[in-house]
């Protein structure tokens, strides 16, 4: 026997041992026919019931979202649509654009004021405010507290 043949046999022996062992341990499993569950009437009925339940829940959920979108709650409608009013306030005592900027900044910090536009040239302020949070009188009072003379124009 040559060295090459010996090496070849030594490499094949472990493979043969492993294959014999594998065949001995798993022979029963290989010879058996694989068990695949066959669908019967009861299995199919159960599957159809699950699918029907999922479809019903999907339809009910979608219907609920549609109804909810069409009928907003009272809290949503209060937040979404505050009742705003507009007032024009005449202001005496402003000497420059800086005075107008100061009045505008103070009005924007006033609770209930949505927006304010103060004009030094026209000597007036146009204010949009939430009537549930403040009033015309409070806006005029806030401007008067700054040292100007304010009165409601319209």
Secondary structure, DSSP 8 states (H G I E B T S, - for coil): --HHHHHHHHHHHHHHHHHHHHHHHHHHHHHS--------HHHHHHHHHHHHHHHHHHHHHHHHHHHHHHS--HHHHHHH---EEEEEEEEE---SHHHHHHHHHHHHHSTTEEEEEEETTTTEEEEEEETTT--HHHHHHHHHTTT-EEEE--
